Amino acid sequence: MNENRAPSKGNSKEKWLAQMDRLWPAIKGSVALVHKPCIRKNCQACASGQKHPAWILAVVAKGKRTSLYIPESMVSHIKQAIKNGRIIEEKLQQAAIQMVKDHRRQLINPKNPSYKS
């Protein structure tokens, strides 16, 4: 018996990969609309305090927070990728719980993997 494999066919690798494929693209981060001053002298928007709108993608890479400007045309695509990333993260958490439950079930009754405690 291979202890690293889940005994349930419902958690097959193929099923998992199909779910993940439907959730591509997926990223982890956040998007924010900020207002920044520009470098032009006598800019009316900056002088009035309104400044210039810019979209920012914030991510943590190698333990450090970084921000990237993103064009407005990408905002909806990036937001969907973040949503997909959150769904994947939730599915990973659920898979962790299910893996332990399946393993416990296997220990309780190794001859019957569908045994439910």
N, C-alpha and C positions, 0 to 999 in steps of 0.2 A: 504494500500500500504506500503510495506517495503522499506524505503528509502535507506537501505544499500545494496540492491541488484541491479545489473545492469539490466535494462529492456530488453536489447538485448539478444536474444538467442545465437547469434554468440560469445558472451563472456562467455559461460557457464563454470562452474567449471570443468566439465569433459574434455572439449576441452583444457582448460588451463593445467590441470594435465597431459593430454596426451602429450602436447608440452614439459612440464618440464621433463617428464619421458624420452623422447628421448634425452634430454640434460644432462642426468646424466652420469658420475659424473661431478659436477660443484664446483669450488672453486674460491675464490677471492685472488689474490696475483700476484707475478711476479717471474720469474725464471731468474737466471743470472749465467753465467760461470765466476768464479773468479779463481785467481791463488794465492795460499797460500804457505808460507814456511812450511817446516816440522820440526820435533824436532831432526832429525838425524844430528849428527855432520858430517862434510865433505860431505854433499850431493851435488853432482855436479849440479843438477838442481837448487837448491837454491843458490849455490855459483855463478852460471852464471846469476842469476836474473830471470830465466825462472819460477822457483817455480813449484808447482804442481796444475793441474787443479782440480776444485771441483765445483759441481753444488749446487746452493743455491736457496731455496724457501723463498721469503720474504713475510710476511703477517703482517697485523695489527690485534692484538687481544686485546680487552678491551682498545683500545686507544693507545697501545704500539706496536711499530714495533719490530718484531722478525724474526730471520732467522733460517732456518733448512737446514742442509746438506741433499741432496737427492742423491741416487745412480743413476749413468748414465742410468741404465736400466729403471728408472721411468720417465726420463725427457720428453719423448714424451707423455706419459700418463698424466703427470702433465700439460704440455702445452695445451693439448686438454681440460682438466678440466678447466683451466683458460679461454680458449676461450669460452667454454660453459657458464661459469660464467658471462662473459661479455655479451653474448647473452641474458641470463636471466635478467641481470640488464637492458638492453635496453628494453626488453619486459615489465618489471615492470614500466619503465618510460612511455612507450606507453600506458599501462593499466591505469596509473594514469590520463593521458590526456583524454583517452576514457571515464573513469568513470565520470569525470567532465562534458564532453560534453553530455553524456547520461543523467546525472542528470539535466543539463540545459534544454535539450530537453523535459524531463519529466515535468519540471516546466512550460515550454511554452505551452505544449499541453498534459496534463496528460491523456487524453482519448486515445491518439494515440502515443504509445511509438516509433513508427517507423517514426514519424514526423521529418523532417530534416530542421533545420533553415538555 
